Amino acid sequence: MNKKDNSLTDSYGNVSNPFRYCGEYYDTETGTYYLRMRYYDPSIGRFLAADTHSLQKQLQKG
């Protein structure tokens, strides 16, 4: 946010947008994407938590 005129642009006129490819939220502080139920870290190419939906299916199958 530009403090000079309270606009949502930086000094070069760029707009800060936390939503990236396919509308996924990118957290600039952590460098991770929030993909609805869990976070994805592109630096390691992995999710930071297990897929609980997939785990539930495995438990139901026995």
C-alpha positions in Angstrom: 0.0 0.0 0.0 1.3 3.4 -1.0 1.3 5.5 2.2 1.6 8.7 0.2 -1.8 8.5 -1.4 -3.4 5.4 0.2 -3.5 3.5 -3.1 -3.0 -0.2 -3.4 0.0 0.2 -5.7 3.7 0.4 -5.0 5.9 3.3 -6.1 6.1 1.8 -9.6 2.4 1.4 -10.1 2.3 -2.4 -9.5 -0.7 -3.8 -7.8 -0.1 -6.3 -5.0 -2.3 -9.4 -5.6 -2.0 -12.4 -3.3 -4.0 -14.6 -5.7 -1.9 -16.5 -8.3 -2.3 -19.2 -11.0 -5.8 -20.7 -10.8 -6.8 -18.2 -8.2 -4.7 -19.9 -5.4 -3.7 -17.7 -2.5 0.1 -17.1 -2.2 1.4 -16.1 1.3 4.4 -13.8 0.7 5.6 -14.1 4.3 5.9 -17.9 4.3 6.3 -18.5 0.5 3.5 -21.1 0.5 0.2 -21.5 -1.4 -3.0 -22.2 0.5 -4.9 -24.8 -1.5 -8.2 -24.9 0.5 -7.4 -27.6 3.0 -3.6 -27.5 3.3 -0.5 -25.5 2.4 1.9 -26.2 -0.5 5.6 -25.2 -0.4 6.9 -24.8 -3.9 10.5 -24.6 -2.7 10.4 -28.3 -1.6 7.6 -29.4 -4.0 5.5 -30.8 -1.3 2.4 -30.2 0.9 3.1 -29.4 4.5 0.4 -31.7 5.8 -1.1 -35.1 4.9 -4.2 -35.2 2.7 -6.8 -36.0 5.3 -9.5 -36.6 2.6 -7.4 -39.3 1.1 -6.6 -40.7 4.5 -10.3 -41.0 5.4 -10.9 -43.0 2.2 -8.1 -45.4 3.1 -9.5 -45.9 6.6 -13.0 -46.6 5.3 -11.6 -49.3 3.0 -9.9 -51.0 5.9 
